[in-house]
Amino acid sequence: MNKILMSVTNPNGFKLELLLKQLQEEVAEKTARVAHDKSELAEKVKSNNLQIIKLLSEAEALQVESFKLMAAKAPDTGPLGYPRIGK
């Protein structure tokens, strides 16, 4: 499988925080399409989707926090620049 996140080995990849936001939006759109369905199955799927959105939002918040921590350490030199931590 191809890598999808931006990195030194995939400089044209997606930034994690943007990908997480996009996923939240797409799951919300799918959930809205079945909002009118009050069947037990649909209610469970909608509940699961809302939980998925919540977890993606929490992951996005963690990524933003990491981004701020890294920015405080040194400027971002991009995926091909020098690492701020590690090797």
Phi and psi restraints in degrees (range 20) as a CNS / XPLOR table:
assign (resid 1 and name C) (resid 2 and name N)
       (resid 2 and name CA) (resid 2 and name C) 1.0 -74.6 20.0 2
assign (resid 2 and name N) (resid 2 and name CA)
       (resid 2 and name C) (resid 3 and name N) 1.0 148.4 20.0 2
assign (resid 2 and name C) (resid 3 and name N)
       (resid 3 and name CA) (resid 3 and name C) 1.0 -72.4 20.0 2
assign (resid 3 and name N) (resid 3 and name CA)
       (resid 3 and name C) (resid 4 and name N) 1.0 145.0 20.0 2
assign (resid 3 and name C) (resid 4 and name N)
       (resid 4 and name CA) (resid 4 and name C) 1.0 -116.3 20.0 2
assign (resid 4 and name N) (resid 4 and name CA)
       (resid 4 and name C) (resid 5 and name N) 1.0 -19.9 20.0 2
assign (resid 4 and name C) (resid 5 and name N)
       (resid 5 and name CA) (resid 5 and name C) 1.0 -87.1 20.0 2
assign (resid 5 and name N) (resid 5 and name CA)
       (resid 5 and name C) (resid 6 and name N) 1.0 146.2 20.0 2
assign (resid 5 and name C) (resid 6 and name N)
       (resid 6 and name CA) (resid 6 and name C) 1.0 -65.2 20.0 2
assign (resid 6 and name N) (resid 6 and name CA)
       (resid 6 and name C) (resid 7 and name N) 1.0 134.8 20.0 2
assign (resid 6 and name C) (resid 7 and name N)
       (resid 7 and name CA) (resid 7 and name C) 1.0 -162.8 20.0 2
assign (resid 7 and name N) (resid 7 and name CA)
       (resid 7 and name C) (resid 8 and name N) 1.0 178.3 20.0 2
assign (resid 7 and name C) (resid 8 and name N)
       (resid 8 and name CA) (resid 8 and name C) 1.0 -61.8 20.0 2
assign (resid 8 and name N) (resid 8 and name CA)
       (resid 8 and name C) (resid 9 and name N) 1.0 -32.0 20.0 2
assign (resid 8 and name C) (resid 9 and name N)
       (resid 9 and name CA) (resid 9 and name C) 1.0 -89.8 20.0 2
assign (resid 9 and name N) (resid 9 and name CA)
       (resid 9 and name C) (resid 10 and name N) 1.0 -6.9 20.0 2
assign (resid 9 and name C) (resid 10 and name N)
       (resid 10 and name CA) (resid 10 and name C) 1.0 -144.8 20.0 2
assign (resid 10 and name N) (resid 10 and name CA)
       (resid 10 and name C) (resid 11 and name N) 1.0 66.3 20.0 2
assign (resid 10 and name C) (resid 11 and name N)
       (resid 11 and name CA) (resid 11 and name C) 1.0 -64.2 20.0 2
assign (resid 11 and name N) (resid 11 and name CA)
       (resid 11 and name C) (resid 12 and name N) 1.0 -17.4 20.0 2
assign (resid 11 and name C) (resid 12 and name N)
       (resid 12 and name CA) (resid 12 and name C) 1.0 -97.5 20.0 2
assign (resid 12 and name N) (resid 12 and name CA)
       (resid 12 and name C) (resid 13 and name N) 1.0 11.2 20.0 2
assign (resid 12 and name C) (resid 13 and name N)
       (resid 13 and name CA) (resid 13 and name C) 1.0 -74.3 20.0 2
assign (resid 13 and name N) (resid 13 and name CA)
       (resid 13 and name C) (resid 14 and name N) 1.0 -179.3 20.0 2
assign (resid 13 and name C) (resid 14 and name N)
       (resid 14 and name CA) (resid 14 and name C) 1.0 -86.9 20.0 2
assign (resid 14 and name N) (resid 14 and name CA)
       (resid 14 and name C) (resid 15 and name N) 1.0 147.2 20.0 2
assign (resid 14 and name C) (resid 15 and name N)
       (resid 15 and name CA) (resid 15 and name C) 1.0 -76.0 20.0 2
assign (resid 15 and name N) (resid 15 and name CA)
       (resid 15 and name C) (resid 16 and name N) 1.0 135.4 20.0 2
assign (resid 15 and name C) (resid 16 and name N)
       (resid 16 and name CA) (resid 16 and name C) 1.0 -57.3 20.0 2
assign (resid 16 and name N) (resid 16 and name CA)
       (resid 16 and name C) (resid 17 and name N) 1.0 -44.4 20.0 2
assign (resid 16 and name C) (resid 17 and name N)
       (resid 17 and name CA) (resid 17 and name C) 1.0 -63.8 20.0 2
assign (resid 17 and name N) (resid 17 and name CA)
       (resid 17 and name C) (resid 18 and name N) 1.0 -33.7 20.0 2
assign (resid 17 and name C) (resid 18 and name N)
       (resid 18 and name CA) (resid 18 and name C) 1.0 -73.8 20.0 2
assign (resid 18 and name N) (resid 18 and name CA)
       (resid 18 and name C) (resid 19 and name N) 1.0 -38.0 20.0 2
assign (resid 18 and name C) (resid 19 and name N)
       (resid 19 and name CA) (resid 19 and name C) 1.0 -65.4 20.0 2
assign (resid 19 and name N) (resid 19 and name CA)
       (resid 19 and name C) (resid 20 and name N) 1.0 -42.0 20.0 2
assign (resid 19 and name C) (resid 20 and name N)
       (resid 20 and name CA) (resid 20 and name C) 1.0 -62.3 20.0 2
assign (resid 20 and name N) (resid 20 and name CA)
       (resid 20 and name C) (resid 21 and name N) 1.0 -42.0 20.0 2
assign (resid 20 and name C) (resid 21 and name N)
       (resid 21 and name CA) (resid 21 and name C) 1.0 -63.1 20.0 2
assign (resid 21 and name N) (resid 21 and name CA)
       (resid 21 and name C) (resid 22 and name N) 1.0 -43.9 20.0 2
assign (resid 21 and name C) (resid 22 and name N)
       (resid 22 and name CA) (resid 22 and name C) 1.0 -62.6 20.0 2
assign (resid 22 and name N) (resid 22 and name CA)
       (resid 22 and name C) (resid 23 and name N) 1.0 -41.7 20.0 2
assign (resid 22 and name C) (resid 23 and name N)
       (resid 23 and name CA) (resid 23 and name C) 1.0 -62.1 20.0 2
assign (resid 23 and name N) (resid 23 and name CA)
       (resid 23 and name C) (resid 24 and name N) 1.0 -42.3 20.0 2
assign (resid 23 and name C) (resid 24 and name N)
       (resid 24 and name CA) (resid 24 and name C) 1.0 -59.0 20.0 2
assign (resid 24 and name N) (resid 24 and name CA)
       (resid 24 and name C) (resid 25 and name N) 1.0 -45.1 20.0 2
assign (resid 24 and name C) (resid 25 and name N)
       (resid 25 and name CA) (resid 25 and name C) 1.0 -63.1 20.0 2
assign (resid 25 and name N) (resid 25 and name CA)
       (resid 25 and name C) (resid 26 and name N) 1.0 -41.8 20.0 2
assign (resid 25 and name C) (resid 26 and name N)
       (resid 26 and name CA) (resid 26 and name C) 1.0 -69.7 20.0 2
assign (resid 26 and name N) (resid 26 and name CA)
       (resid 26 and name C) (resid 27 and name N) 1.0 -39.0 20.0 2
assign (resid 26 and name C) (resid 27 and name N)
       (resid 27 and name CA) (resid 27 and name C) 1.0 -66.5 20.0 2
assign (resid 27 and name N) (resid 27 and name CA)
       (resid 27 and name C) (resid 28 and name N) 1.0 -38.9 20.0 2
assign (resid 27 and name C) (resid 28 and name N)
       (resid 28 and name CA) (resid 28 and name C) 1.0 -62.6 20.0 2
assign (resid 28 and name N) (resid 28 and name CA)
       (resid 28 and name C) (resid 29 and name N) 1.0 -41.3 20.0 2
assign (resid 28 and name C) (resid 29 and name N)
       (resid 29 and name CA) (resid 29 and name C) 1.0 -61.4 20.0 2
assign (resid 29 and name N) (resid 29 and name CA)
       (resid 29 and name C) (resid 30 and name N) 1.0 -44.6 20.0 2
assign (resid 29 and name C) (resid 30 and name N)
       (resid 30 and name CA) (resid 30 and name C) 1.0 -63.3 20.0 2
assign (resid 30 and name N) (resid 30 and name CA)
       (resid 30 and name C) (resid 31 and name N) 1.0 -39.7 20.0 2
assign (resid 30 and name C) (resid 31 and name N)
       (resid 31 and name CA) (resid 31 and name C) 1.0 -65.8 20.0 2
assign (resid 31 and name N) (resid 31 and name CA)
       (resid 31 and name C) (resid 32 and name N) 1.0 -40.5 20.0 2
assign (resid 31 and name C) (resid 32 and name N)
       (resid 32 and name CA) (resid 32 and name C) 1.0 -63.5 20.0 2
assign (resid 32 and name N) (resid 32 and name CA)
       (resid 32 and name C) (resid 33 and name N) 1.0 -31.9 20.0 2
assign (resid 32 and name C) (resid 33 and name N)
       (resid 33 and name CA) (resid 33 and name C) 1.0 -66.5 20.0 2
assign (resid 33 and name N) (resid 33 and name CA)
       (resid 33 and name C) (resid 34 and name N) 1.0 -22.9 20.0 2
assign (resid 33 and name C) (resid 34 and name N)
       (resid 34 and name CA) (resid 34 and name C) 1.0 -114.5 20.0 2
assign (resid 34 and name N) (resid 34 and name CA)
       (resid 34 and name C) (resid 35 and name N) 1.0 15.9 20.0 2
assign (resid 34 and name C) (resid 35 and name N)
       (resid 35 and name CA) (resid 35 and name C) 1.0 -58.7 20.0 2
assign (resid 35 and name N) (resid 35 and name CA)
       (resid 35 and name C) (resid 36 and name N) 1.0 -33.0 20.0 2
assign (resid 35 and name C) (resid 36 and name N)
       (resid 36 and name CA) (resid 36 and name C) 1.0 -75.4 20.0 2
assign (resid 36 and name N) (resid 36 and name CA)
       (resid 36 and name C) (resid 37 and name N) 1.0 -18.1 20.0 2
assign (resid 36 and name C) (resid 37 and name N)
       (resid 37 and name CA) (resid 37 and name C) 1.0 -80.1 20.0 2
assign (resid 37 and name N) (resid 37 and name CA)
       (resid 37 and name C) (resid 38 and name N) 1.0 117.4 20.0 2
assign (resid 37 and name C) (resid 38 and name N)
       (resid 38 and name CA) (resid 38 and name C) 1.0 -103.2 20.0 2
assign (resid 38 and name N) (resid 38 and name CA)
       (resid 38 and name C) (resid 39 and name N) 1.0 13.6 20.0 2
assign (resid 38 and name C) (resid 39 and name N)
       (resid 39 and name CA) (resid 39 and name C) 1.0 -65.6 20.0 2
assign (resid 39 and name N) (resid 39 and name CA)
       (resid 39 and name C) (resid 40 and name N) 1.0 158.5 20.0 2
assign (resid 39 and name C) (resid 40 and name N)
       (resid 40 and name CA) (resid 40 and name C) 1.0 -59.2 20.0 2
assign (resid 40 and name N) (resid 40 and name CA)
       (resid 40 and name C) (resid 41 and name N) 1.0 -42.2 20.0 2
assign (resid 40 and name C) (resid 41 and name N)
       (resid 41 and name CA) (resid 41 and name C) 1.0 -62.3 20.0 2
assign (resid 41 and name N) (resid 41 and name CA)
       (resid 41 and name C) (resid 42 and name N) 1.0 -48.0 20.0 2
assign (resid 41 and name C) (resid 42 and name N)
       (resid 42 and name CA) (resid 42 and name C) 1.0 -63.2 20.0 2
assign (resid 42 and name N) (resid 42 and name CA)
       (resid 42 and name C) (resid 43 and name N) 1.0 -39.5 20.0 2
assign (resid 42 and name C) (resid 43 and name N)
       (resid 43 and name CA) (resid 43 and name C) 1.0 -62.4 20.0 2
assign (resid 43 and name N) (resid 43 and name CA)
       (resid 43 and name C) (resid 44 and name N) 1.0 -40.0 20.0 2
assign (resid 43 and name C) (resid 44 and name N)
       (resid 44 and name CA) (resid 44 and name C) 1.0 -67.7 20.0 2
assign (resid 44 and name N) (resid 44 and name CA)
       (resid 44 and name C) (resid 45 and name N) 1.0 -42.6 20.0 2
assign (resid 44 and name C) (resid 45 and name N)
       (resid 45 and name CA) (resid 45 and name C) 1.0 -62.9 20.0 2
assign (resid 45 and name N) (resid 45 and name CA)
       (resid 45 and name C) (resid 46 and name N) 1.0 -43.3 20.0 2
assign (resid 45 and name C) (resid 46 and name N)
       (resid 46 and name CA) (resid 46 and name C) 1.0 -62.9 20.0 2
assign (resid 46 and name N) (resid 46 and name CA)
       (resid 46 and name C) (resid 47 and name N) 1.0 -40.9 20.0 2
assign (resid 46 and name C) (resid 47 and name N)
       (resid 47 and name CA) (resid 47 and name C) 1.0 -62.5 20.0 2
assign (resid 47 and name N) (resid 47 and name CA)
       (resid 47 and name C) (resid 48 and name N) 1.0 -44.4 20.0 2
assign (resid 47 and name C) (resid 48 and name N)
       (resid 48 and name CA) (resid 48 and name C) 1.0 -61.0 20.0 2
assign (resid 48 and name N) (resid 48 and name CA)
       (resid 48 and name C) (resid 49 and name N) 1.0 -43.7 20.0 2
assign (resid 48 and name C) (resid 49 and name N)
       (resid 49 and name CA) (resid 49 and name C) 1.0 -62.1 20.0 2
assign (resid 49 and name N) (resid 49 and name CA)
       (resid 49 and name C) (resid 50 and name N) 1.0 -40.5 20.0 2
assign (resid 49 and name C) (resid 50 and name N)
       (resid 50 and name CA) (resid 50 and name C) 1.0 -64.3 20.0 2
assign (resid 50 and name N) (resid 50 and name CA)
       (resid 50 and name C) (resid 51 and name N) 1.0 -37.0 20.0 2
assign (resid 50 and name C) (resid 51 and name N)
       (resid 51 and name CA) (resid 51 and name C) 1.0 -66.9 20.0 2
assign (resid 51 and name N) (resid 51 and name CA)
       (resid 51 and name C) (resid 52 and name N) 1.0 -40.7 20.0 2
assign (resid 51 and name C) (resid 52 and name N)
       (resid 52 and name CA) (resid 52 and name C) 1.0 -61.1 20.0 2
assign (resid 52 and name N) (resid 52 and name CA)
       (resid 52 and name C) (resid 53 and name N) 1.0 -44.8 20.0 2
assign (resid 52 and name C) (resid 53 and name N)
       (resid 53 and name CA) (resid 53 and name C) 1.0 -60.3 20.0 2
assign (resid 53 and name N) (resid 53 and name CA)
       (resid 53 and name C) (resid 54 and name N) 1.0 -43.2 20.0 2
assign (resid 53 and name C) (resid 54 and name N)
       (resid 54 and name CA) (resid 54 and name C) 1.0 -60.7 20.0 2
assign (resid 54 and name N) (resid 54 and name CA)
       (resid 54 and name C) (resid 55 and name N) 1.0 -45.8 20.0 2
assign (resid 54 and name C) (resid 55 and name N)
       (resid 55 and name CA) (resid 55 and name C) 1.0 -66.1 20.0 2
assign (resid 55 and name N) (resid 55 and name CA)
       (resid 55 and name C) (resid 56 and name N) 1.0 -39.6 20.0 2
assign (resid 55 and name C) (resid 56 and name N)
       (resid 56 and name CA) (resid 56 and name C) 1.0 -63.3 20.0 2
assign (resid 56 and name N) (resid 56 and name CA)
       (resid 56 and name C) (resid 57 and name N) 1.0 -38.1 20.0 2
assign (resid 56 and name C) (resid 57 and name N)
       (resid 57 and name CA) (resid 57 and name C) 1.0 -64.4 20.0 2
assign (resid 57 and name N) (resid 57 and name CA)
       (resid 57 and name C) (resid 58 and name N) 1.0 -40.9 20.0 2
assign (resid 57 and name C) (resid 58 and name N)
       (resid 58 and name CA) (resid 58 and name C) 1.0 -64.3 20.0 2
assign (resid 58 and name N) (resid 58 and name CA)
       (resid 58 and name C) (resid 59 and name N) 1.0 -40.9 20.0 2
assign (resid 58 and name C) (resid 59 and name N)
       (resid 59 and name CA) (resid 59 and name C) 1.0 -64.3 20.0 2
assign (resid 59 and name N) (resid 59 and name CA)
       (resid 59 and name C) (resid 60 and name N) 1.0 -40.4 20.0 2
assign (resid 59 and name C) (resid 60 and name N)
       (resid 60 and name CA) (resid 60 and name C) 1.0 -61.8 20.0 2
assign (resid 60 and name N) (resid 60 and name CA)
       (resid 60 and name C) (resid 61 and name N) 1.0 -43.2 20.0 2
assign (resid 60 and name C) (resid 61 and name N)
       (resid 61 and name CA) (resid 61 and name C) 1.0 -61.9 20.0 2
assign (resid 61 and name N) (resid 61 and name CA)
       (resid 61 and name C) (resid 62 and name N) 1.0 -40.0 20.0 2
assign (resid 61 and name C) (resid 62 and name N)
       (resid 62 and name CA) (resid 62 and name C) 1.0 -64.2 20.0 2
assign (resid 62 and name N) (resid 62 and name CA)
       (resid 62 and name C) (resid 63 and name N) 1.0 -41.5 20.0 2
assign (resid 62 and name C) (resid 63 and name N)
       (resid 63 and name CA) (resid 63 and name C) 1.0 -64.9 20.0 2
assign (resid 63 and name N) (resid 63 and name CA)
       (resid 63 and name C) (resid 64 and name N) 1.0 -41.7 20.0 2
assign (resid 63 and name C) (resid 64 and name N)
       (resid 64 and name CA) (resid 64 and name C) 1.0 -63.0 20.0 2
assign (resid 64 and name N) (resid 64 and name CA)
       (resid 64 and name C) (resid 65 and name N) 1.0 -40.7 20.0 2
assign (resid 64 and name C) (resid 65 and name N)
       (resid 65 and name CA) (resid 65 and name C) 1.0 -61.0 20.0 2
assign (resid 65 and name N) (resid 65 and name CA)
       (resid 65 and name C) (resid 66 and name N) 1.0 -45.5 20.0 2
assign (resid 65 and name C) (resid 66 and name N)
       (resid 66 and name CA) (resid 66 and name C) 1.0 -61.5 20.0 2
assign (resid 66 and name N) (resid 66 and name CA)
       (resid 66 and name C) (resid 67 and name N) 1.0 -40.9 20.0 2
assign (resid 66 and name C) (resid 67 and name N)
       (resid 67 and name CA) (resid 67 and name C) 1.0 -60.3 20.0 2
assign (resid 67 and name N) (resid 67 and name CA)
       (resid 67 and name C) (resid 68 and name N) 1.0 -43.1 20.0 2
assign (resid 67 and name C) (resid 68 and name N)
       (resid 68 and name CA) (resid 68 and name C) 1.0 -65.0 20.0 2
assign (resid 68 and name N) (resid 68 and name CA)
       (resid 68 and name C) (resid 69 and name N) 1.0 -40.8 20.0 2
assign (resid 68 and name C) (resid 69 and name N)
       (resid 69 and name CA) (resid 69 and name C) 1.0 -62.3 20.0 2
assign (resid 69 and name N) (resid 69 and name CA)
       (resid 69 and name C) (resid 70 and name N) 1.0 -43.1 20.0 2
assign (resid 69 and name C) (resid 70 and name N)
       (resid 70 and name CA) (resid 70 and name C) 1.0 -66.8 20.0 2
assign (resid 70 and name N) (resid 70 and name CA)
       (resid 70 and name C) (resid 71 and name N) 1.0 -39.4 20.0 2
assign (resid 70 and name C) (resid 71 and name N)
       (resid 71 and name CA) (resid 71 and name C) 1.0 -63.4 20.0 2
assign (resid 71 and name N) (resid 71 and name CA)
       (resid 71 and name C) (resid 72 and name N) 1.0 -34.5 20.0 2
assign (resid 71 and name C) (resid 72 and name N)
       (resid 72 and name CA) (resid 72 and name C) 1.0 -69.5 20.0 2
assign (resid 72 and name N) (resid 72 and name CA)
       (resid 72 and name C) (resid 73 and name N) 1.0 -27.2 20.0 2
assign (resid 72 and name C) (resid 73 and name N)
       (resid 73 and name CA) (resid 73 and name C) 1.0 -75.1 20.0 2
assign (resid 73 and name N) (resid 73 and name CA)
       (resid 73 and name C) (resid 74 and name N) 1.0 -47.6 20.0 2
assign (resid 73 and name C) (resid 74 and name N)
       (resid 74 and name CA) (resid 74 and name C) 1.0 -167.6 20.0 2
assign (resid 74 and name N) (resid 74 and name CA)
       (resid 74 and name C) (resid 75 and name N) 1.0 159.5 20.0 2
assign (resid 74 and name C) (resid 75 and name N)
       (resid 75 and name CA) (resid 75 and name C) 1.0 -64.1 20.0 2
assign (resid 75 and name N) (resid 75 and name CA)
       (resid 75 and name C) (resid 76 and name N) 1.0 150.4 20.0 2
assign (resid 75 and name C) (resid 76 and name N)
       (resid 76 and name CA) (resid 76 and name C) 1.0 -75.8 20.0 2
assign (resid 76 and name N) (resid 76 and name CA)
       (resid 76 and name C) (resid 77 and name N) 1.0 123.3 20.0 2
assign (resid 76 and name C) (resid 77 and name N)
       (resid 77 and name CA) (resid 77 and name C) 1.0 -102.5 20.0 2
assign (resid 77 and name N) (resid 77 and name CA)
       (resid 77 and name C) (resid 78 and name N) 1.0 10.7 20.0 2
assign (resid 77 and name C) (resid 78 and name N)
       (resid 78 and name CA) (resid 78 and name C) 1.0 85.4 20.0 2
assign (resid 78 and name N) (resid 78 and name CA)
       (resid 78 and name C) (resid 79 and name N) 1.0 174.0 20.0 2
assign (resid 78 and name C) (resid 79 and name N)
       (resid 79 and name CA) (resid 79 and name C) 1.0 -65.2 20.0 2
assign (resid 79 and name N) (resid 79 and name CA)
       (resid 79 and name C) (resid 80 and name N) 1.0 -21.5 20.0 2
assign (resid 79 and name C) (resid 80 and name N)
       (resid 80 and name CA) (resid 80 and name C) 1.0 -102.0 20.0 2
assign (resid 80 and name N) (resid 80 and name CA)
       (resid 80 and name C) (resid 81 and name N) 1.0 0.5 20.0 2
assign (resid 80 and name C) (resid 81 and name N)
       (resid 81 and name CA) (resid 81 and name C) 1.0 -82.5 20.0 2
assign (resid 81 and name N) (resid 81 and name CA)
       (resid 81 and name C) (resid 82 and name N) 1.0 -166.6 20.0 2
assign (resid 81 and name C) (resid 82 and name N)
       (resid 82 and name CA) (resid 82 and name C) 1.0 -83.2 20.0 2
assign (resid 82 and name N) (resid 82 and name CA)
       (resid 82 and name C) (resid 83 and name N) 1.0 145.5 20.0 2
assign (resid 82 and name C) (resid 83 and name N)
       (resid 83 and name CA) (resid 83 and name C) 1.0 -72.9 20.0 2
assign (resid 83 and name N) (resid 83 and name CA)
       (resid 83 and name C) (resid 84 and name N) 1.0 142.4 20.0 2
assign (resid 83 and name C) (resid 84 and name N)
       (resid 84 and name CA) (resid 84 and name C) 1.0 -84.6 20.0 2
assign (resid 84 and name N) (resid 84 and name CA)
       (resid 84 and name C) (resid 85 and name N) 1.0 -25.9 20.0 2
assign (resid 84 and name C) (resid 85 and name N)
       (resid 85 and name CA) (resid 85 and name C) 1.0 -138.2 20.0 2
assign (resid 85 and name N) (resid 85 and name CA)
       (resid 85 and name C) (resid 86 and name N) 1.0 160.3 20.0 2
assign (resid 85 and name C) (resid 86 and name N)
       (resid 86 and name CA) (resid 86 and name C) 1.0 69.9 20.0 2
assign (resid 86 and name N) (resid 86 and name CA)
       (resid 86 and name C) (resid 87 and name N) 1.0 -158.5 20.0 2
